[in-house]
């Protein structure tokens, strides 16, 4: 594995099969979630969407798959934890 910004990314097929992305969730409001996740190629991406606001521990997954991609500047402001990793546009 290679480390970028404190997160590990796979360097070969065997590592890729075992790799799990890092995911961070930020609630902008009770019914608005942003989700950031590392990507296998050594980058990260953030998404945002409205949710029912009943259980963020479950609702974030829909945002990860169906949310709108955030602009890099906005994503970096919400998720500074990924500051040393390139953003996937």
MODELLER restraints for C-alpha pairs under 7 A, 6 or more apart:
rsr = mdl.restraints
at = mdl.atoms
rsr.add(forms.Gaussian(group=physical.xy_distance, feature=features.Distance(at['CA:1:A'], at['CA:8:A']), mean=5.93, stdev=0.5))
rsr.add(forms.Gaussian(group=physical.xy_distance, feature=features.Distance(at['CA:1:A'], at['CA:9:A']), mean=5.49, stdev=0.5))
rsr.add(forms.Gaussian(group=physical.xy_distance, feature=features.Distance(at['CA:1:A'], at['CA:10:A']), mean=4.72, stdev=0.5))
rsr.add(forms.Gaussian(group=physical.xy_distance, feature=features.Distance(at['CA:1:A'], at['CA:11:A']), mean=5.50, stdev=0.5))
rsr.add(forms.Gaussian(group=physical.xy_distance, feature=features.Distance(at['CA:1:A'], at['CA:15:A']), mean=6.83, stdev=0.5))
rsr.add(forms.Gaussian(group=physical.xy_distance, feature=features.Distance(at['CA:2:A'], at['CA:8:A']), mean=5.55, stdev=0.5))
rsr.add(forms.Gaussian(group=physical.xy_distance, feature=features.Distance(at['CA:2:A'], at['CA:9:A']), mean=5.35, stdev=0.5))
rsr.add(forms.Gaussian(group=physical.xy_distance, feature=features.Distance(at['CA:2:A'], at['CA:10:A']), mean=6.37, stdev=0.5))
rsr.add(forms.Gaussian(group=physical.xy_distance, feature=features.Distance(at['CA:2:A'], at['CA:11:A']), mean=6.52, stdev=0.5))
rsr.add(forms.Gaussian(group=physical.xy_distance, feature=features.Distance(at['CA:3:A'], at['CA:9:A']), mean=6.23, stdev=0.5))
rsr.add(forms.Gaussian(group=physical.xy_distance, feature=features.Distance(at['CA:4:A'], at['CA:84:A']), mean=6.99, stdev=0.5))
rsr.add(forms.Gaussian(group=physical.xy_distance, feature=features.Distance(at['CA:4:A'], at['CA:85:A']), mean=6.12, stdev=0.5))
rsr.add(forms.Gaussian(group=physical.xy_distance, feature=features.Distance(at['CA:5:A'], at['CA:82:A']), mean=6.79, stdev=0.5))
rsr.add(forms.Gaussian(group=physical.xy_distance, feature=features.Distance(at['CA:5:A'], at['CA:84:A']), mean=4.63, stdev=0.5))
rsr.add(forms.Gaussian(group=physical.xy_distance, feature=features.Distance(at['CA:5:A'], at['CA:85:A']), mean=5.52, stdev=0.5))
rsr.add(forms.Gaussian(group=physical.xy_distance, feature=features.Distance(at['CA:9:A'], at['CA:40:A']), mean=6.16, stdev=0.5))
rsr.add(forms.Gaussian(group=physical.xy_distance, feature=features.Distance(at['CA:9:A'], at['CA:42:A']), mean=5.77, stdev=0.5))
rsr.add(forms.Gaussian(group=physical.xy_distance, feature=features.Distance(at['CA:10:A'], at['CA:16:A']), mean=5.13, stdev=0.5))
rsr.add(forms.Gaussian(group=physical.xy_distance, feature=features.Distance(at['CA:10:A'], at['CA:19:A']), mean=6.56, stdev=0.5))
rsr.add(forms.Gaussian(group=physical.xy_distance, feature=features.Distance(at['CA:10:A'], at['CA:40:A']), mean=6.76, stdev=0.5))
rsr.add(forms.Gaussian(group=physical.xy_distance, feature=features.Distance(at['CA:21:A'], at['CA:37:A']), mean=6.23, stdev=0.5))
rsr.add(forms.Gaussian(group=physical.xy_distance, feature=features.Distance(at['CA:21:A'], at['CA:38:A']), mean=5.15, stdev=0.5))
rsr.add(forms.Gaussian(group=physical.xy_distance, feature=features.Distance(at['CA:21:A'], at['CA:39:A']), mean=6.37, stdev=0.5))
rsr.add(forms.Gaussian(group=physical.xy_distance, feature=features.Distance(at['CA:22:A'], at['CA:37:A']), mean=5.50, stdev=0.5))
rsr.add(forms.Gaussian(group=physical.xy_distance, feature=features.Distance(at['CA:22:A'], at['CA:38:A']), mean=5.40, stdev=0.5))
rsr.add(forms.Gaussian(group=physical.xy_distance, feature=features.Distance(at['CA:23:A'], at['CA:35:A']), mean=6.98, stdev=0.5))
rsr.add(forms.Gaussian(group=physical.xy_distance, feature=features.Distance(at['CA:23:A'], at['CA:36:A']), mean=5.64, stdev=0.5))
rsr.add(forms.Gaussian(group=physical.xy_distance, feature=features.Distance(at['CA:23:A'], at['CA:37:A']), mean=4.42, stdev=0.5))
rsr.add(forms.Gaussian(group=physical.xy_distance, feature=features.Distance(at['CA:23:A'], at['CA:38:A']), mean=6.78, stdev=0.5))
rsr.add(forms.Gaussian(group=physical.xy_distance, feature=features.Distance(at['CA:24:A'], at['CA:35:A']), mean=5.80, stdev=0.5))
rsr.add(forms.Gaussian(group=physical.xy_distance, feature=features.Distance(at['CA:24:A'], at['CA:36:A']), mean=5.23, stdev=0.5))
rsr.add(forms.Gaussian(group=physical.xy_distance, feature=features.Distance(at['CA:24:A'], at['CA:37:A']), mean=6.49, stdev=0.5))
rsr.add(forms.Gaussian(group=physical.xy_distance, feature=features.Distance(at['CA:25:A'], at['CA:33:A']), mean=6.97, stdev=0.5))
rsr.add(forms.Gaussian(group=physical.xy_distance, feature=features.Distance(at['CA:25:A'], at['CA:34:A']), mean=5.79, stdev=0.5))
rsr.add(forms.Gaussian(group=physical.xy_distance, feature=features.Distance(at['CA:25:A'], at['CA:35:A']), mean=4.55, stdev=0.5))
rsr.add(forms.Gaussian(group=physical.xy_distance, feature=features.Distance(at['CA:25:A'], at['CA:36:A']), mean=6.43, stdev=0.5))
rsr.add(forms.Gaussian(group=physical.xy_distance, feature=features.Distance(at['CA:25:A'], at['CA:60:A']), mean=6.94, stdev=0.5))
rsr.add(forms.Gaussian(group=physical.xy_distance, feature=features.Distance(at['CA:26:A'], at['CA:33:A']), mean=5.82, stdev=0.5))
rsr.add(forms.Gaussian(group=physical.xy_distance, feature=features.Distance(at['CA:26:A'], at['CA:34:A']), mean=5.14, stdev=0.5))
rsr.add(forms.Gaussian(group=physical.xy_distance, feature=features.Distance(at['CA:26:A'], at['CA:35:A']), mean=6.38, stdev=0.5))
rsr.add(forms.Gaussian(group=physical.xy_distance, feature=features.Distance(at['CA:27:A'], at['CA:33:A']), mean=4.49, stdev=0.5))
rsr.add(forms.Gaussian(group=physical.xy_distance, feature=features.Distance(at['CA:27:A'], at['CA:34:A']), mean=6.22, stdev=0.5))
rsr.add(forms.Gaussian(group=physical.xy_distance, feature=features.Distance(at['CA:30:A'], at['CA:53:A']), mean=5.30, stdev=0.5))
rsr.add(forms.Gaussian(group=physical.xy_distance, feature=features.Distance(at['CA:31:A'], at['CA:50:A']), mean=5.44, stdev=0.5))
rsr.add(forms.Gaussian(group=physical.xy_distance, feature=features.Distance(at['CA:31:A'], at['CA:51:A']), mean=4.91, stdev=0.5))
rsr.add(forms.Gaussian(group=physical.xy_distance, feature=features.Distance(at['CA:31:A'], at['CA:52:A']), mean=5.70, stdev=0.5))
rsr.add(forms.Gaussian(group=physical.xy_distance, feature=features.Distance(at['CA:31:A'], at['CA:53:A']), mean=4.51, stdev=0.5))
rsr.add(forms.Gaussian(group=physical.xy_distance, feature=features.Distance(at['CA:32:A'], at['CA:49:A']), mean=5.84, stdev=0.5))
rsr.add(forms.Gaussian(group=physical.xy_distance, feature=features.Distance(at['CA:32:A'], at['CA:50:A']), mean=4.44, stdev=0.5))
rsr.add(forms.Gaussian(group=physical.xy_distance, feature=features.Distance(at['CA:32:A'], at['CA:51:A']), mean=5.86, stdev=0.5))
rsr.add(forms.Gaussian(group=physical.xy_distance, feature=features.Distance(at['CA:33:A'], at['CA:48:A']), mean=5.69, stdev=0.5))
rsr.add(forms.Gaussian(group=physical.xy_distance, feature=features.Distance(at['CA:33:A'], at['CA:49:A']), mean=5.83, stdev=0.5))
rsr.add(forms.Gaussian(group=physical.xy_distance, feature=features.Distance(at['CA:33:A'], at['CA:50:A']), mean=6.34, stdev=0.5))
rsr.add(forms.Gaussian(group=physical.xy_distance, feature=features.Distance(at['CA:33:A'], at['CA:51:A']), mean=6.91, stdev=0.5))
rsr.add(forms.Gaussian(group=physical.xy_distance, feature=features.Distance(at['CA:33:A'], at['CA:60:A']), mean=6.78, stdev=0.5))
rsr.add(forms.Gaussian(group=physical.xy_distance, feature=features.Distance(at['CA:34:A'], at['CA:46:A']), mean=6.78, stdev=0.5))
rsr.add(forms.Gaussian(group=physical.xy_distance, feature=features.Distance(at['CA:34:A'], at['CA:47:A']), mean=5.47, stdev=0.5))
rsr.add(forms.Gaussian(group=physical.xy_distance, feature=features.Distance(at['CA:34:A'], at['CA:48:A']), mean=4.22, stdev=0.5))
rsr.add(forms.Gaussian(group=physical.xy_distance, feature=features.Distance(at['CA:34:A'], at['CA:49:A']), mean=6.70, stdev=0.5))
rsr.add(forms.Gaussian(group=physical.xy_distance, feature=features.Distance(at['CA:35:A'], at['CA:46:A']), mean=5.44, stdev=0.5))
rsr.add(forms.Gaussian(group=physical.xy_distance, feature=features.Distance(at['CA:35:A'], at['CA:47:A']), mean=5.27, stdev=0.5))
rsr.add(forms.Gaussian(group=physical.xy_distance, feature=features.Distance(at['CA:35:A'], at['CA:48:A']), mean=6.38, stdev=0.5))
rsr.add(forms.Gaussian(group=physical.xy_distance, feature=features.Distance(at['CA:35:A'], at['CA:60:A']), mean=6.57, stdev=0.5))
rsr.add(forms.Gaussian(group=physical.xy_distance, feature=features.Distance(at['CA:35:A'], at['CA:63:A']), mean=6.60, stdev=0.5))
rsr.add(forms.Gaussian(group=physical.xy_distance, feature=features.Distance(at['CA:35:A'], at['CA:64:A']), mean=5.86, stdev=0.5))
rsr.add(forms.Gaussian(group=physical.xy_distance, feature=features.Distance(at['CA:36:A'], at['CA:44:A']), mean=6.96, stdev=0.5))
rsr.add(forms.Gaussian(group=physical.xy_distance, feature=features.Distance(at['CA:36:A'], at['CA:45:A']), mean=5.60, stdev=0.5))
rsr.add(forms.Gaussian(group=physical.xy_distance, feature=features.Distance(at['CA:36:A'], at['CA:46:A']), mean=4.02, stdev=0.5))
rsr.add(forms.Gaussian(group=physical.xy_distance, feature=features.Distance(at['CA:36:A'], at['CA:47:A']), mean=6.37, stdev=0.5))
rsr.add(forms.Gaussian(group=physical.xy_distance, feature=features.Distance(at['CA:37:A'], at['CA:44:A']), mean=5.54, stdev=0.5))
rsr.add(forms.Gaussian(group=physical.xy_distance, feature=features.Distance(at['CA:37:A'], at['CA:45:A']), mean=5.70, stdev=0.5))
rsr.add(forms.Gaussian(group=physical.xy_distance, feature=features.Distance(at['CA:37:A'], at['CA:46:A']), mean=6.42, stdev=0.5))
rsr.add(forms.Gaussian(group=physical.xy_distance, feature=features.Distance(at['CA:38:A'], at['CA:44:A']), mean=4.12, stdev=0.5))
rsr.add(forms.Gaussian(group=physical.xy_distance, feature=features.Distance(at['CA:38:A'], at['CA:45:A']), mean=6.57, stdev=0.5))
rsr.add(forms.Gaussian(group=physical.xy_distance, feature=features.Distance(at['CA:43:A'], at['CA:85:A']), mean=5.83, stdev=0.5))
rsr.add(forms.Gaussian(group=physical.xy_distance, feature=features.Distance(at['CA:43:A'], at['CA:86:A']), mean=4.99, stdev=0.5))
rsr.add(forms.Gaussian(group=physical.xy_distance, feature=features.Distance(at['CA:43:A'], at['CA:87:A']), mean=5.43, stdev=0.5))
rsr.add(forms.Gaussian(group=physical.xy_distance, feature=features.Distance(at['CA:43:A'], at['CA:88:A']), mean=5.70, stdev=0.5))
rsr.add(forms.Gaussian(group=physical.xy_distance, feature=features.Distance(at['CA:44:A'], at['CA:85:A']), mean=6.85, stdev=0.5))
rsr.add(forms.Gaussian(group=physical.xy_distance, feature=features.Distance(at['CA:44:A'], at['CA:86:A']), mean=6.61, stdev=0.5))
rsr.add(forms.Gaussian(group=physical.xy_distance, feature=features.Distance(at['CA:44:A'], at['CA:87:A']), mean=5.13, stdev=0.5))
rsr.add(forms.Gaussian(group=physical.xy_distance, feature=features.Distance(at['CA:44:A'], at['CA:88:A']), mean=5.67, stdev=0.5))
rsr.add(forms.Gaussian(group=physical.xy_distance, feature=features.Distance(at['CA:45:A'], at['CA:87:A']), mean=5.98, stdev=0.5))
rsr.add(forms.Gaussian(group=physical.xy_distance, feature=features.Distance(at['CA:45:A'], at['CA:88:A']), mean=5.49, stdev=0.5))
rsr.add(forms.Gaussian(group=physical.xy_distance, feature=features.Distance(at['CA:46:A'], at['CA:69:A']), mean=5.84, stdev=0.5))
rsr.add(forms.Gaussian(group=physical.xy_distance, feature=features.Distance(at['CA:46:A'], at['CA:70:A']), mean=5.64, stdev=0.5))
rsr.add(forms.Gaussian(group=physical.xy_distance, feature=features.Distance(at['CA:46:A'], at['CA:75:A']), mean=5.89, stdev=0.5))
rsr.add(forms.Gaussian(group=physical.xy_distance, feature=features.Distance(at['CA:47:A'], at['CA:63:A']), mean=6.49, stdev=0.5))
rsr.add(forms.Gaussian(group=physical.xy_distance, feature=features.Distance(at['CA:47:A'], at['CA:64:A']), mean=6.12, stdev=0.5))
rsr.add(forms.Gaussian(group=physical.xy_distance, feature=features.Distance(at['CA:47:A'], at['CA:67:A']), mean=5.06, stdev=0.5))
rsr.add(forms.Gaussian(group=physical.xy_distance, feature=features.Distance(at['CA:47:A'], at['CA:68:A']), mean=5.14, stdev=0.5))
rsr.add(forms.Gaussian(group=physical.xy_distance, feature=features.Distance(at['CA:47:A'], at['CA:69:A']), mean=4.39, stdev=0.5))
rsr.add(forms.Gaussian(group=physical.xy_distance, feature=features.Distance(at['CA:47:A'], at['CA:70:A']), mean=5.46, stdev=0.5))
rsr.add(forms.Gaussian(group=physical.xy_distance, feature=features.Distance(at['CA:48:A'], at['CA:63:A']), mean=6.16, stdev=0.5))
rsr.add(forms.Gaussian(group=physical.xy_distance, feature=features.Distance(at['CA:48:A'], at['CA:67:A']), mean=4.97, stdev=0.5))
rsr.add(forms.Gaussian(group=physical.xy_distance, feature=features.Distance(at['CA:48:A'], at['CA:68:A']), mean=5.38, stdev=0.5))
rsr.add(forms.Gaussian(group=physical.xy_distance, feature=features.Distance(at['CA:48:A'], at['CA:69:A']), mean=6.60, stdev=0.5))
rsr.add(forms.Gaussian(group=physical.xy_distance, feature=features.Distance(at['CA:48:A'], at['CA:70:A']), mean=6.75, stdev=0.5))
rsr.add(forms.Gaussian(group=physical.xy_distance, feature=features.Distance(at['CA:49:A'], at['CA:63:A']), mean=5.65, stdev=0.5))
rsr.add(forms.Gaussian(group=physical.xy_distance, feature=features.Distance(at['CA:49:A'], at['CA:67:A']), mean=4.88, stdev=0.5))
rsr.add(forms.Gaussian(group=physical.xy_distance, feature=features.Distance(at['CA:49:A'], at['CA:68:A']), mean=6.44, stdev=0.5))
rsr.add(forms.Gaussian(group=physical.xy_distance, feature=features.Distance(at['CA:51:A'], at['CA:59:A']), mean=6.45, stdev=0.5))
rsr.add(forms.Gaussian(group=physical.xy_distance, feature=features.Distance(at['CA:72:A'], at['CA:87:A']), mean=6.46, stdev=0.5))
rsr.add(forms.Gaussian(group=physical.xy_distance, feature=features.Distance(at['CA:76:A'], at['CA:83:A']), mean=6.54, stdev=0.5))
